[in-house]
Amino acid sequence: MAEEFAAIAGASSLIETAEVRRDIPARFESVTIADRAERGVQFVSRWAGILAFAGTVAAIVWLLL
C-alpha cells in the first residue's frame, strides 16, 4: 500500500497522469459476434417501437372513424 501512495505522491499533477493513461492504445479488434448481434437487436427494437406506436395510433383512428 505504501508503494501506491508513493506512486501517487510522485506524480507531479493529475494532468500528467491523465496523459500517460491516454497513450494506451484502444483495442478495436475485439468486436465479437455478440457485439454485432447486439447492434442488430438494438436497430430492430428501435424500429419495432416506432411501428408499434404508429399501429396503435392507426387502430385508434380506425376505431373512432
Secondary structure, 3 states (H helix, E strand, C coil): CHHHHHHHHHCCCHHHHHHHHHCCCCCCCCCCHHHHHHHHHHHHHHHHHHHHHHHHHHHHHHHHC
